[in-house]
Amino acid sequence: MNDAVANLEQYLLRETRRCVRAPVGRFRHPWLAPMPPLDPDGEWGEGSRFLRGDYSSALFHHDVSESAIELCQDPELAEACFGSLLCFLDTALPNGRIHRIELPLRARDPEPAKPVMAQLAVRAIDGVERGLERADEHRVLPRLLAFLSHLENETTGMHGLLLTPSCRASGFDSDVLSAGFPDYAIEGPDTNTFLVLEYEAASSLADRLGQSAVGRELSEKAARLRERIELALWHEAEHTYVALRHSHGARTQMDEIVGQWDPDGVFRPARSWVEWLPLYAGIPTAERAHRMIARMLDPAQYWGASGVRTVAADDPLFHQAARVMIYDPRRQRQSPVSNWSGPVWVLSSYYAFRALERYGRIAEARALALTTARVLAKDLEATGALHECYDDAGKGLWPRRGTFLSWNVLARTMLRAIRSPQA
């Protein structure tokens, strides 16, 4: 298996280099797709390509921002991450909105990106030569501040937390905390955790560019949001973070929790892996984290043989189908999307890995890193490709063609972390 894992690590970097695309159309810089081209002669952005699982023609904000955690260790790939950032900034709207997906020749979706762009900026700037100087030349910080201002002004909910534009825009297409609701209806732990990290990344960048007053303001916003998440989203009885949907006339804030009635007539908050995303940012106290991690590590719930499940196995909504049908208001019909209601994803396993490290569960973090690498290595050996998600048996679920790279490269990050002396 050691040889298979070593082969996997080489494959991830080699194939990711094939994901680097030359400037084209509106994209004036090299940029990074989530997978190598399947149909080089096909029409850019053809809608059916997405439905077939071919994502090679588009620039996806969260894929780039999180894969950059690993890719910016490599100078060539760091340049593609920096170029991707500039492509997003160049195609932003005058009001500061950055779209979550961009195509070289046209815009695809109206939804804004998640607050991950400043995090991408810091990672890319640290990975390229003259990073800070080039960031200043391209006005990266002012454009990021315009994006944050847009999010604050246009997507803040009634509880003062950031709204999720849609389940599609969350990036976690079928997540039970946001799927099936109207757009801009949910204040959840995932979007707001990312905003905390975004404020902190933008603050760090401002400080490094000599704008300490801006840095302090952003740092204060991050601290206030951490407090608000603890106050508004923590559910003491269930030991979890919940999602809220504002309801005029609700008796208490708890009446606005997203959830369902169980067979015994007890209302239960909807629960998925995003409930413990605040652990990734170090938001909960050690006591709260201990109770959440116990549930994460329960084999009957999230801790599976292939990594962390995206919905607990004992939840009635758990399933590991390859795709899920949801109503798409853009198309005015149902449409298949990626399944985040049970399958194992490398991204969610990575966030869990870092959460376990942060709260001192080093042995469990190490086990999760090794499990993730072995699942990918076995998939590569068996199929010659990688998939975006897996079932408990380690079978790749989607896509049916091509190889999905994107944040699968975080398997390398986890392996490097457990090989370090600190691990």
N, C-alpha and C positions, 0 to 999 in steps of 0.2 A: 504493500500500500504506500510505502514511502516513495517508491518510484512513481506511482500513479499521482501522488500529491505534487511531487516535483514537476511532473509533466503538466499537471493542471496549472501550476503557477506560471510556467513558461507559456502555456497556451493562452492564458488570460491576457498577458501583455502582448504577445504576438498578434492575436486576433483583434485586440483593441486598437492596435496601430492601423488595422484595416478599416476601423470605424472613423478615422480622421478624414474629414472631407475638405476639399479645396474651396476657396471662396467662390461663391456662385450667386447670381441674382442679388438679392438684398443683403446677403451675407458677405461682408467685405474682409472677413478674417477666416483662417482655418477653424473648423468647428467639429464637434464630436457627436456622432449618432450612437444610439444604444446597441446597434448590431451592424455587422458588415452588410454591404448591399446584396440583395437577393436577385434583383432584376435591374441591372444597370441601365438598360434601355427603356425602362418603364417611365411613365409620366410622373414628374415630381408631385408628391402629395396626393396621388390618386387615392380616393377614399377607400376603395376596396382593399388597398394594400394594408391599411391598418386593421381591417376586419380579418385579414388572412394572417395577421401576426408579423407583417413586415414593417418594422419601424425605422428602417434605414434611411428614409428620406426626410426625417424631421429632427429638429432640435428640441429636446425635452428638458425642462428646467431642473426638475428634481433628479433625474438620471445623471445629468452632468454634475450638479452640485455635490451629490453624495459619492459618485465614482471618483470625483476629484480628490477625495480624502486619500485615496491610494494613488491615483494617476499622477498627482503633482509631485510624487517622489521621483518621477522620470522627467527630465527636462523637455524632451520632445512632446510628450503627452501633456505636460503642464502648459505648453504653448497652445495646444488645442483647447484646453480648459479655459485659458485666458481669452483665446479667440472666441469661444462660445459665449463667455460673459459679455464681450464687446458686441457680439451679434444681437444678444438680447437687449442690451442697452441701446443699440442703434435702431432697433425696431420698436422701441417703447413709444407709447402715445404721448402727446404733449402734456397730458395730465399726470404723467409719471407711471401709468400702468405698464407693466411688463407682462406679456402674455406667457402662459404656462407652456405652450407649444408654438413654435414658429416653423414655417416652411420657407425655403429659399426664395420663392416667387410670390408668396402671398401669406396673409395671416390665416390661421386655421380656426382658432377658438377665441371667443371673447373673454373667457375667464382669466383673471390675473394669476400670475405665478404665486406659489406659496412664498412666504418669507424665508427664502434660502439663498437669495442672490448675494447678499453681503458675505455670507459664509463661503460661497463659491469664490467671491472676489479675494478674500483673505487667503484661501487655499492656493488659488492660482498665482497671486502676487508673490507668495512665499516660494513658489516653484519655478518662476521664470527669472531670467537675468533682468536687472534694473526694474524689478517689479513695482516698487513704490513710485519710482520716477515715471514709469509708463502709465501707471494708474493715474497719476497727476496730469499727465499729458492728455489722457483720454477722459478727463473729468469723471472718473469713476465714482468718487464719493458724492459729488452733487447729484449725480443721476440716481444713485442708490437712495439718497435722502428724499428725492422726489418720489421714488417708488414707495418708500415707507410712509411718506405723507399721504400718498394716494390710498394706501391700505387703511391708515388711521381715519381718513376723512370719509371714505366710501364703503368700508367693510367692517365697521365697528358695530357690535350688537348692543342691545338694550342693557346688558350687564357690564358693558365696558370691555368686553372680550372680542377678539377678532372672530368674525363669521367665516364659516367655510362656504366658499362660493357655490360649490356643488360637490356631489360625491366624485364626479369626474375630476374636478379641479383639486380635490384632496389628494389625488394620486393613488388613493386606495379605493378603487372603483366601486366595490360592493360592500365596503365596510358598513357594519350594521348601525353605527352611530350617525351616519350621514346619508346613506343610500335610501332613495325613495322619498326624500323630503324635498320641498320646493327649494330653489336656489336661495342662498343667503338666509337660511333659516336656523342653522345650528352653530352654537358656540361650543367648541369641543377641545379636549386636551391636546390633540395633535397639532392643529393649526396654531394654538397659542404657545405651545412648547417651542415650535419653530420660530415664533415671533420673539420669544425671550432670547433665543440663541442668535437671532438676526440683529436685535438691538445690541447685543454684546459684541458681535463681530463688527458691526458698523462703528461701535464705540472704539474698539481696538484700532480699526483702520484710521479713524479720525485722529486719535492720539498719535499714531505713527506719522501722520501727515502734518502734525503740528497744530491741529485744531482741537486743543484740549477742552475748550468750552463746549464744543459740539459733542466731544467724547463724554463729558460728564453728564450732559443732558440725556444722551442715549443710555448711558449706564443707569441713570435714575429711572428711566422708563422701563428698563429690564427689571430692576428691583421691584418697582410697583406692580408690574405684571406678574411676577412670581408670587407676590402677596395676594393678588386678585385670584389667581388660579387656585391657590390654597383655600381662599375664603369661599369662592363661588362654586368650584368644581369638585372639591373633595367631599365624598360621601362616607361619613364615619361608620355607619352601620355596616356597609358593604366593603369597607376598606379599599376604596377605589376612587378613581377620577371618572366623572360622568360628563355627558354632553347635555346641554340645555337648549330648549326651544322656547323662546319667550311666548307667553300666553297672557293676553290682557285679562285682568280680573282673577288671575291665579291666587289662591289663598296664601301660598308660600312659594319660595323659590324651588323647593323640592317638588312642587307640583308640575314643574316645567322640565323635569328630567326625561330624557329620551329613554324609553323602556317598554316593557310589556307585562301583562298579567300572567303569572304562572298558573298551572292547573289547580293549585290550592287557593287561588284568589289573592295571592300576594303580588304586589307590584314590584318588579325587579328592574333595576337599571340595565339598559343594553350594555353588553360588555364585549370588547374585542381587544386585540393586542394594543391598540392606541391608548388604552387606559393606563398602561405603564410607560408610555413615552416620556412623561415628566421625570421618570427615573433617569433617563438618558441625560437630561439637563441638570440633574441634581436638585430638583425642586422640592421633593418631599423630605421631611425630617427622617432621621435614621429609624425611628420607631415606625413611622408609616411605611417607609421603604421595606422594612423587615416583613411586615404583613403582606405587602404586595408581592415581594419576591417569593415568599412561601407559596403563593398561588401560581406564580410563573413557573416554579420548579416542580409543580405537581404533575406527574405523568398523566393523571386523569383529566387535566385541564390543558395547560399550554405546552408543557415540556414533552416533546415527541421524539421519536427515534431519528427523525431527519432534521430536527431543529425546533424552534418555537412555532407553534401553530398560531395562525392569525385570529382564530376564535377557539375558545376552549372546547375540548372534545366532548365534555359533558353538557355543553350548551345545546338546546334544541335546534339552534340555527346553524350549528356546525355542519359543514360538508366540504368535500375536497374535489368537486367537479372542476374540469379544466376551465370552463367559462361560465358566466352568469348572465342572464337576460335582465336588463333594467330598462325602464322607460327613458328615452332620450328626447327631451323637449326640442332639441335642435332639429332632429329628424322627424319628430312627431310620430314616433313608433318605438317599439322595443328594439334594443340593439345589444349584441353580446359584448361583455367587458371582461377584464381580468378579474379573477376571483381572489378576494381578500377575506373570505368568510370561512377559513379553515386551512387552506394550503400553507406550506412553509415557504417563506421568501428569504433570500439571503439578507435583504435590507432589514427586515424586522429582526432577524437573528443578530445582525450586527448591532442594532440599537440595544437589544437585550444584553449582548456581550459587553458593551461599554457600561451599561447600567450595573451589571454584576460586578465588573471591575471597580466602578466608582464606590460601590457600597461594600467592598471587601470580600466578595464571593469569588475569589480567584480560581479555586478549583472548578467551580461550575462554569466560569467563563472559559477556562481552558478546555473543558469538555465540549462546550458548545462550538468553539473554534474548530476543534478537531472533527466533530460531527459534520459541520458545514463543509469543510474541505473534503471529507470522505464522500459525502453525497455528490458533490460536484465532480470529483474525480471518477467515481463509479459511473456517473452519467456520461462523462466524456469517453470513458473506455467502452461503454455499451453502445452508445449512439453516435459518437464522433462529434457531439454538439452539447451545448448547455441550454437549459430552459429557465424561464423566469420564475417558476414556482414548482413545488414538489409535494407529493402526498407523503403519508407517514412511512410508506414502504420505500421512499426514495425515488419513485418514478416521476420523471419530468412531465409536466402537464401541458405547458404552452410555451412557445409557439410550436406548431407542427413542422415548420420548415425553418432552416437557418439556425443560427446559434445566438442566443441572447447573452450579451456581455454586460453592459451597463454596470449597475452596482454589484453584480456578481464578483467584480474585482475586489470587493471588500473581504473576500475570503483570504486574499493575500495580506491584507491589513491585520486581520485577526491572527493569522499564523505568525506574522512578524512580531506582534505584541506578546504572544506567549513564548516566543523564543528569546525575548529580551531578558536581561538579568532581573529586572523588577518583577517579571511574571513568575 
